Amino acid sequence: MRRQKRRGIAERGISTVGDALAWAEEQLRRIDGARCRQEAEVFLAGLLALPRIELYLNRQAPLCLSRQRRLRRWVALRRRHVPLQYLMGEAVFYGLTLKTARGVFLPRPETEVLVERLIGLLKRLHPGGPLRILELCAGSGNIAIALTKELSYCKIYISDISRKAVALARKNARAHGVAECIRFFCGDLYQALPAGVEPFDLIVANPPYVTRAEMKGLPPEVRDYEPAAALCGGADGLSVARRIVRGSRKFLRVDGYLAMELGESQRERMTAIIRQTAQFDRPEFFADLNGKERFFVCRRAYG
Ligand code: GLN
């Protein structure tokens, strides 16, 4: 009896766009109070293939039963913390809409800060000239695709250990018309590259950098749904980053740059790792939009 009543409430009143919006917002409040309205709008806009802003002109429009069903399914999954970007099958990065796939790390807005900095640096150093870039741990290809959009003359090699990620990156590059600027390799960091590849002008990575101990404390969206291999960088979070720095000896040319995203408390340890290779200038760290120093760029000064 009670169960039936509860179901009755949950199933009432989503037959118009306006009612469905209000219902979804209410259902999602528990998941993310600050963004429940926005998420409800994303769902409805996705269902109706309309820009979000137009939902409000269509508030009275009826929502057919199959769309109502799809909305209920999405909301139920979202209430179990499945990330919105997996449910919608896309994420926006640097103004570009990219496809997402379960099992592949989602692009994060903070990484846009790194992309912006690199575009500024590369435009200054290589205005129009040939430019060879290597992106490691490339995931859905977001960094590489954003770079090629701004630096149409660059050639980017990307590598990721996940076959699924490489396939997704290729699909995204094709969708944005930049697949000819990018070569795709699946494997463990530099080992994925073909033999005899020439050194690069820039090596960039957003590697897994969460420590093993921090993994438990991640939001359920991340911890339970994104691939651990793309998140966890071992006991100190730097096991992959360390291998990237060491391997750069062979793959980065003198005067080339190494750039990475890191966790907020890893600056000192990273600086020590870079110093140990004795080939780089002092790294320049810079902050994300919350003022946390999360990125660095450094120049390879010696051979
Ligand atoms: N910043 C990400 C998170 O905590 C982790 C990113 C990464 O490991 N590259 O969600």
Boltz pocket constraint, residues with backbone or C-beta under 6 A from the ligand:
constraints:
  - pocket:
      binder: B
      contacts: [[A, 108], [A, 206], [A, 207], [A, 208], [A, 209], [A, 210], [A, 218], [A, 222], [A, 230], [A, 231], [A, 232]]
      max_distance: 6.0
